[in-house]
């Protein structure tokens, strides 16, 4: 097994929490829920109850846990950048194949084949 195939403890815990949140999100809301079977379920329910009451921090955290955190936009990375300005860098792997010019015919008319000349 390679290191990229191994699941870290943090990854296992994150997946466990994500699954618990998804499970509880699919349950009907309200006080008629069966008792929690684990502390994780108890914590997740409490957390989601807070989100269900409109706590924006809890709502954002729930979405981040389920769908992943959103990446900051360009203005967050550079406070001086405007919303419509982005820096793009392009690097060509092999620029020689991009040439659209055809090699020039450097021979003089006198050295060309006489049959290629127009009839006079």
N, C-alpha and C positions, 0 to 999 in steps of 0.2 A: 504494500500500500504506500502510495506517495504522500508527502506532506499535504498536497492540495486535496487529496481524497479524505483526509482525516477531518473530523468535525471537532472543533474546539469546544471547551466547556462553555465559553461565552456564547457560542453559536447554538449549542444545545439548549441553554437557558433561554436565549432569545426566542428560539423556536417554540419552546414550551409555553412561554408567556404569550406569544402570538397566537398559538392554538387555543389557549385558554380564553383569550380576549375574543377571538372569532367565535368560539363555542357560545360564550355568554351573549355576544351581540345577536346571535340567532335565536335566543330565547325570548319568549314574550315578556314585555315589561310588567312590573307590578309586584305587589307584596305576596302574591300567591305562589312564589317560587319554593321548591323543596329546599331543605337545609343544604348548605354547602358541604361537599364531601372532602374538601381539603382546604388548607389555609390559602393556597393559591387561588382557588375558586372564590373564597370569601373576600380576598383582597381585590380580585378582579371585579367582582360584583360591586363592591363598595366604590371602587374607582369609576366603573361605568355608571353607577347610580349618580355620582357627582356630575359626570358628563351629561347624563340624561336630564339633569336639573338645569343645564345651560352653562355650566362652568367651562369657559372657552379654553382654559389651560388644559383641563381634563379631556376636552374634545380633541384638541390638537394632539395631545399625547396619545390618545387612542388611535387616531388616524396615522400618526407617525409609527406607532408600533405595528399596525396592521399593514400599511402600504409603504412604509419606508419614509424617511425624511426627505423633504424636497431640497434640491440644491439651491444655493443662493444665486440670485440673478447677477448680471454684470455690475449693477450699481452697488451691490453689497460688497463685491470684491474690490471695487475701486470707487470710492465716494465721489471722485471728480468726473467719472464717466457719465454721459447722458444716456437715456434709455435707448436712443437710436444709434449709439456708437458701439461698435464691437471690433476688436482686433482679430484678424484672421491671418494665419500663417500657412502658406502652401509650399511644400517641398516636392520637387519632381524626383522620382527614383532614377530615371534614365532620360535626360533631356535630348539625347541624340535622335530618338525616334520621332521627335516633334517637328523636325525640319520639314517644311513644305516646299522648299526651293528645289528646283531641278538643276542639276549641274549644267552650266552653260556650255554650248558647243564652241570650243576654242579653235577649231580648225578653220583655215581660210577657205574661201570658195574655190580657189585653184587646186587645193589638195583633195577636195571631195570627188566622189565618183562622178564622172561626166554624165552618166545616165540619170542622175538625180537632178540635174540642172534643167530648167524649163527650156522647151524648144524655142528657137528663134525664127 
